[in-house]
Amino acid sequence: MEKVVRDIVYGISLQKVIGSTEVTVEALTLDSRNAGAGSLFFAVAGTRFDGHDFIAKVIEQGCRVIIAEKEVAVPEGVTLIVTENSHKATGIVASNFYGEPSRQLKLVGITGTNGKTTTTTLLYNLFMQLGYKTGLLSTVVNKIGAETIPSTHTTPDPIALNALLAQMVDANCEYCFMEVSSHAIHQYRIAGLEFAGGVFTNITHDHLDYHNTFKEYLDVKKRFFDELPVTAFALTNIDDKNGRVMIQNTRAKVVTYAMKSPADYKVKVLENQFSGLVLNINGKEVWSRLVGDFNAYNLLTAYAVSILLGEEEEEVLRVLSSLESVEGRFQYFISESGVVAIIDYAHTPDALENVLKTIANIRTKNETLYTIVGCGGDRDKAKRPEMARIACELSDKVILTSDNPRSEDPNQIIEEMNAGVPGYHFKKTISVVDRKQAIKTAISMAEKGDIILIAGKGHEKYQEINGIKYDFDDRQIALELFEQMM
């Protein structure tokens, strides 16, 4: 692919141009190591490195076109484009370079603390079963029709994102459903994209290691809706107290959904068992294989988006009833010994509480509920004691263990979680640093009918310790341990 620079920099805030914009480029890059002849290098300030420090290096490597926020001296024959925000410029230029692929799809973005992955995946599976070739961009996996592409971030960088969207267009996809993380909004990874719709699921305590305050986290999420075009819809959960805040300044068509409040789209839970949910959605009864009130919200969201995109109600409900749970989201199995094991990604206080309350609504109270939970290292520390407190309040036995310790001492993380354990719950709580050993401990204690919740990692197939990702799959390890202990 070869593009003239002049033709791909429209839409960005141009402050100064040194050199010619009539030159051509064949590739875009944010990584100085990949910048060479034929490439355009974006100098952006990251959390660890500042791309402006590598401008001289990329010129030595043969790069002749650079977009930056600072004016620096460059030799003749090099084009330097100075812009107000090179993060934002990356998204806009990437969209232009790949032919504005988001305008050739119906792109729907889902944002919020919890429910993004399940909702996007439900919508992808729903539209595929409705006969549309569909794209998916999620934490777990990216898909172009039936083709699977590994996912490394909730939202890829703008260049990778637009390249994926362009591949979807080339593959004749009509729709794409994508998770939109707060990091992606803040870092302008979605700049230059045109959305057909935006969805707000909920907002709770998360990512305060990055956003510093809850208000900043809220404002970042809100910016997504502020920037939706007038042609889009803004679907918001008004059971969440911040649901109306999200759409205060949007130009998009505002549509609401809820379980507890008056709304355009309503759901009522009629039955909630391990076998599934019976729901009333806008006056129509539907059964689903999914479990829990939080999944009732996810199913309602998928239904509402489908109707807003023009699909026929009866067909949408029919397909919804056939959809299965997303990997690592309330994914359960029953061992040969009769113990129920549940794998769930719950890694925020709200998500953990939702899962535990769902279990409480289903169980008969005669069983013992074991909860295995940890907290990630190098992440929001404020939620650690809260996660432990919730686990203790809503479980019979709690095992505090490692999640992804990353560069932190897992013992210290567990100690900080223990600070949230009320004194009257000390006897029900134990700490087992090794996650596999923690799972083994719960299995060895559990009897027929008991329930083990393994929370925090869900779909992840690794455990990150001191910069190394070791193979680790909660579900697979639980299955193997059950078999060994038969």
Helices and strands as residue ranges (DSSP letters): E 3-4, G 5-7, E 14-18, E 24-25, E 27-29, G 32-34, E 39-42, G 51-54, H 55-60, E 65-68, E 79-83, H 86-97, G 101-104, E 106-111, H 116-129, E 134-137, E 141-144, E 147-150, H 158-170, E 175-179, H 182-186, E 197-200, H 208-211, H 214-226, E 233-237, H 243-246, E 253-258, E 265-273, E 276-281, E 284-288, H 293-308, H 313-320, E 331-334, E 340-344, H 349-362, E 369-373, H 383-394, E 397-400, H 410-418, G 423-428, E 429-431, H 435-445, E 451-455, E 462-465, E 468-471, H 474-484
